[in-house]
Amino acid sequence: MLTLASVYCNKFQNGRPAWSFPVNLFKSDSDPFGIAGVIDIHSHILPEVDDGPKTWDVAVEMCRMAAADGISHMVATPHSNDRYPFDHQYLTDCLARLQRRVGDTPQLSLGCDFHLSYDNLQSVLAHPERYTIAGSRYLLVELSDFSIPAQIVDCFLKLGDRGVTAVITHPERNAILRQAPQRVIEWVDYGCAVQITANALTGFWGQRVARVATWLLEHEAVHAIASDAHDAKHRTPILSTARDAAAEICGMEIANILVEENPRAMLGGLSLPYSPKPALKG
């Protein structure tokens, strides 16, 4: 029987993807941030750039909420899609302005909520550091609710050949992947990482989404929990309750890794401390 593994077996060495490099192409192999504490790798905190906060006051409030929840570092990840163009220099300037208004805590970095399209793929292959988390080798990748390209594995492999690790964002909320979450495990086997949404674990998106998030945790197919915060009232930058919910599923040690050590490694472009081989069980 022909499988994806047999088609792409030449991409693997010693049972792991040949492109899952331990060394980041864009940064040194040491943590440039020296960060302790909880890190949120996916948030929409920059005002007036996408569907996140509409004012600077709300953006500042979101950052202060995060700090009060124990978050020491946030990655601002504006959308990059047909509706919201991604102007790296303008967003960098916005980030610096927000940091000045917030103060020292939380520390802020720039990333991107990267929508996988042909034009976007060509752009990230040419200039990966514009889109990755803090210029590292980790890229948040959001997939459409309406269709997933048949050549999606080819896209992941092209990113990998460029030294970029795709971090698949909130698959539990994706209408297609909720029906077939085993596809996520298949992509993890190709070297992708997975980020689930914090409030998916606490029921904000409904029980169906919560069940898929739980299933992914039980199958060891989650590498980070992030807020995907958009405002200060509904989709808020809170990770503590989700960490506690995750601890009930996979234990507190792993729950802490998903909001601390693994996100820290993504910021620094390092290999993930927790990166198990997912199991299709149950």
PLY file of the C-alpha trace (Angstrom):
ply
format ascii 1.0
element vertex 282
property float x
property float y
property float z
element edge 281
property int vertex1
property int vertex2
end_header
0.00 0.00 0.00
1.38 3.40 -0.99
1.59 5.80 1.93
2.92 9.31 2.48
5.76 7.80 4.44
6.82 5.65 1.50
6.49 8.51 -0.97
8.71 10.78 1.07
10.97 8.25 2.74
14.00 9.95 1.19
13.20 12.97 3.37
13.88 10.98 6.56
17.09 10.10 8.33
17.19 7.86 11.40
13.41 7.92 11.60
13.15 11.73 11.68
12.63 14.29 8.93
15.99 15.18 7.39
14.96 18.84 7.48
14.11 18.99 11.20
17.36 20.81 11.88
18.59 21.25 15.47
20.23 24.55 14.53
18.28 27.61 13.44
19.29 29.22 10.16
18.64 32.74 11.33
19.82 32.82 14.95
22.56 31.24 17.00
21.96 28.00 18.90
21.66 29.85 22.20
18.63 31.50 23.74
18.97 35.19 22.84
16.14 36.23 25.15
17.03 34.69 28.52
13.32 34.42 29.29
11.81 32.75 32.31
8.12 32.13 32.79
5.12 31.65 30.56
5.34 32.59 26.87
2.43 33.21 24.51
3.54 32.51 20.93
0.25 33.47 19.21
-1.62 36.69 19.95
-3.25 39.53 18.08
-2.24 42.46 20.26
-1.20 45.06 17.69
-4.02 47.58 17.19
-5.63 48.46 13.88
-3.71 45.93 11.78
-6.14 42.98 11.60
-9.15 41.66 13.52
-7.43 42.21 16.85
-7.77 45.30 19.07
-9.13 48.43 17.43
-7.42 50.91 19.77
-4.05 51.31 21.47
-5.77 51.42 24.86
-7.23 47.94 24.34
-3.87 46.66 23.11
-2.20 47.92 26.27
-4.98 46.43 28.41
-4.44 43.06 26.76
-0.73 43.14 27.53
-1.38 44.05 31.15
-3.92 41.23 31.44
-1.29 38.84 30.12
1.31 40.08 32.59
-1.16 39.70 35.46
-1.72 36.10 34.35
2.01 35.41 34.59
2.91 35.75 30.91
6.39 37.18 30.59
6.68 37.30 26.80
4.12 37.65 24.00
4.56 37.16 20.29
2.37 39.53 18.31
1.18 37.55 15.30
-0.86 39.64 12.85
-2.59 37.85 10.03
-1.00 37.60 6.61
-3.72 36.89 4.07
-5.72 38.44 1.24
-7.61 40.66 3.66
-4.71 41.76 5.88
-1.39 42.52 4.16
1.72 41.84 6.22
4.04 44.87 6.19
6.98 43.73 8.30
8.56 47.16 8.82
5.28 48.85 9.73
4.43 46.04 12.15
7.90 46.21 13.69
7.34 49.92 14.34
3.91 49.20 15.87
5.45 46.58 18.13
8.11 49.00 19.36
5.44 51.61 20.07
3.35 49.11 22.01
6.37 47.98 24.02
7.06 51.59 25.00
3.48 52.01 26.19
3.42 48.70 28.08
6.83 48.94 29.74
9.14 46.03 30.46
6.53 43.32 31.04
5.55 41.47 29.05
8.36 41.55 26.54
7.08 41.59 22.97
8.29 39.96 19.76
6.89 39.84 16.24
5.65 36.80 14.40
2.86 36.14 11.92
-0.42 34.27 11.72
0.57 32.91 8.32
-2.21 31.79 5.99
-0.99 29.16 3.58
-1.52 30.34 0.00
0.59 30.17 -3.15
1.74 33.80 -2.96
2.45 33.60 0.77
4.42 30.40 0.31
6.62 31.98 -2.33
7.23 34.97 -0.09
8.17 32.97 2.99
10.48 30.73 1.00
12.29 33.82 -0.24
12.32 35.71 3.10
11.46 33.36 5.98
12.73 35.65 8.72
10.00 38.18 7.89
7.27 35.80 9.01
8.74 33.41 11.56
8.44 33.74 15.33
10.95 36.43 16.34
12.93 35.70 13.17
13.56 32.11 14.29
12.85 28.97 12.26
9.31 28.40 13.58
6.37 29.63 11.49
2.74 29.70 12.65
0.66 28.22 9.82
-3.11 28.56 9.72
-5.07 26.29 7.39
-8.39 27.15 5.77
-11.66 25.84 7.19
-12.89 25.30 3.64
-10.13 23.36 1.90
-6.71 21.94 2.60
-4.45 21.66 -0.45
-3.83 18.14 -1.69
-0.14 19.06 -1.88
0.00 20.23 1.75
2.82 17.83 2.61
4.84 19.22 -0.30
4.36 22.69 1.20
5.63 21.51 4.59
8.60 19.82 2.94
9.47 22.97 0.98
9.39 24.95 4.20
11.57 22.33 5.84
14.07 22.43 2.99
14.32 26.18 3.68
14.96 25.47 7.36
11.48 26.45 8.52
9.38 24.35 10.88
5.64 24.78 10.40
3.66 25.19 13.62
0.08 24.24 12.74
-2.21 26.58 14.64
-5.45 25.60 16.37
-6.25 22.44 14.37
-8.94 21.67 16.94
-10.88 24.68 15.62
-10.45 23.80 11.95
-13.71 22.43 10.53
-11.90 19.94 8.29
-9.34 18.72 10.82
-11.98 18.25 13.51
-13.36 15.50 11.29
-9.95 13.87 10.76
-7.50 14.87 13.54
-5.28 11.92 12.63
-4.05 14.06 9.73
-2.41 16.32 12.29
-0.48 13.38 13.70
0.64 12.50 10.18
2.02 16.01 9.70
3.80 15.90 13.06
5.55 12.79 11.80
6.85 14.96 8.96
8.38 17.43 11.39
5.57 19.92 11.97
4.75 21.21 15.43
1.22 21.88 16.71
-0.25 24.73 18.75
-3.70 24.53 20.29
-5.75 27.44 21.62
-5.88 27.95 25.36
-9.61 28.58 25.63
-10.37 25.58 23.43
-9.49 23.49 26.48
-11.79 25.47 28.74
-14.91 25.23 26.58
-15.03 28.68 24.96
-15.36 27.16 21.47
-17.77 24.43 22.52
-17.46 20.83 23.59
-16.67 19.47 20.14
-13.58 21.65 19.85
-12.61 20.82 23.44
-12.81 17.10 22.68
-10.47 17.41 19.70
-7.99 19.50 21.71
-8.10 16.85 24.42
-7.62 14.08 21.82
-4.52 15.81 20.45
-3.06 16.14 23.94
-3.81 12.50 24.73
-2.06 11.47 21.51
1.02 13.57 22.33
0.50 15.74 19.26
0.63 19.18 20.93
3.80 21.22 21.29
2.46 24.57 22.53
-0.63 26.16 24.04
-1.21 29.79 23.06
-3.97 32.31 23.61
-4.68 33.52 20.05
-6.01 36.54 21.92
-7.93 39.16 19.96
-9.42 41.41 22.64
-9.70 42.05 26.37
-13.23 40.72 26.89
-13.84 37.49 25.01
-10.71 36.10 23.35
-8.33 37.15 26.09
-4.58 36.61 26.64
-4.94 34.10 29.48
-2.96 30.85 29.64
-3.14 29.82 33.31
-6.57 28.19 33.16
-5.65 26.24 30.04
-2.42 25.07 31.64
-4.42 23.72 34.57
-6.88 22.04 32.19
-4.02 20.48 30.24
-2.47 19.23 33.48
-5.62 17.19 34.10
-5.03 15.47 30.75
-1.27 15.10 30.41
0.15 16.04 33.81
1.50 19.33 35.14
5.07 18.73 33.95
4.03 18.52 30.29
1.44 21.29 30.71
4.19 23.62 31.92
6.44 22.65 29.02
3.67 23.56 26.56
3.51 27.15 27.88
7.12 27.62 28.95
9.99 25.48 27.63
8.67 24.69 24.15
7.56 28.27 23.41
10.93 29.49 24.70
12.68 27.13 22.28
10.54 28.44 19.43
11.53 32.02 20.27
15.19 31.07 20.22
15.00 28.84 17.16
16.09 25.81 19.18
15.02 22.17 19.13
11.90 21.55 21.19
12.55 19.99 24.62
9.26 18.11 24.37
8.72 16.60 20.92
7.39 13.06 21.28
6.37 10.82 18.42
2.57 10.92 18.43
0.71 7.68 18.75
-2.50 6.79 16.95
-4.07 5.15 19.93
-7.57 4.88 21.20
0 1
1 2
2 3
3 4
4 5
5 6
6 7
7 8
8 9
9 10
10 11
11 12
12 13
13 14
14 15
15 16
16 17
17 18
18 19
19 20
20 21
21 22
22 23
23 24
24 25
25 26
26 27
27 28
28 29
29 30
30 31
31 32
32 33
33 34
34 35
35 36
36 37
37 38
38 39
39 40
40 41
41 42
42 43
43 44
44 45
45 46
46 47
47 48
48 49
49 50
50 51
51 52
52 53
53 54
54 55
55 56
56 57
57 58
58 59
59 60
60 61
61 62
62 63
63 64
64 65
65 66
66 67
67 68
68 69
69 70
70 71
71 72
72 73
73 74
74 75
75 76
76 77
77 78
78 79
79 80
80 81
81 82
82 83
83 84
84 85
85 86
86 87
87 88
88 89
89 90
90 91
91 92
92 93
93 94
94 95
95 96
96 97
97 98
98 99
99 100
100 101
101 102
102 103
103 104
104 105
105 106
106 107
107 108
108 109
109 110
110 111
111 112
112 113
113 114
114 115
115 116
116 117
117 118
118 119
119 120
120 121
121 122
122 123
123 124
124 125
125 126
126 127
127 128
128 129
129 130
130 131
131 132
132 133
133 134
134 135
135 136
136 137
137 138
138 139
139 140
140 141
141 142
142 143
143 144
144 145
145 146
146 147
147 148
148 149
149 150
150 151
151 152
152 153
153 154
154 155
155 156
156 157
157 158
158 159
159 160
160 161
161 162
162 163
163 164
164 165
165 166
166 167
167 168
168 169
169 170
170 171
171 172
172 173
173 174
174 175
175 176
176 177
177 178
178 179
179 180
180 181
181 182
182 183
183 184
184 185
185 186
186 187
187 188
188 189
189 190
190 191
191 192
192 193
193 194
194 195
195 196
196 197
197 198
198 199
199 200
200 201
201 202
202 203
203 204
204 205
205 206
206 207
207 208
208 209
209 210
210 211
211 212
212 213
213 214
214 215
215 216
216 217
217 218
218 219
219 220
220 221
221 222
222 223
223 224
224 225
225 226
226 227
227 228
228 229
229 230
230 231
231 232
232 233
233 234
234 235
235 236
236 237
237 238
238 239
239 240
240 241
241 242
242 243
243 244
244 245
245 246
246 247
247 248
248 249
249 250
250 251
251 252
252 253
253 254
254 255
255 256
256 257
257 258
258 259
259 260
260 261
261 262
262 263
263 264
264 265
265 266
266 267
267 268
268 269
269 270
270 271
271 272
272 273
273 274
274 275
275 276
276 277
277 278
278 279
279 280
280 281
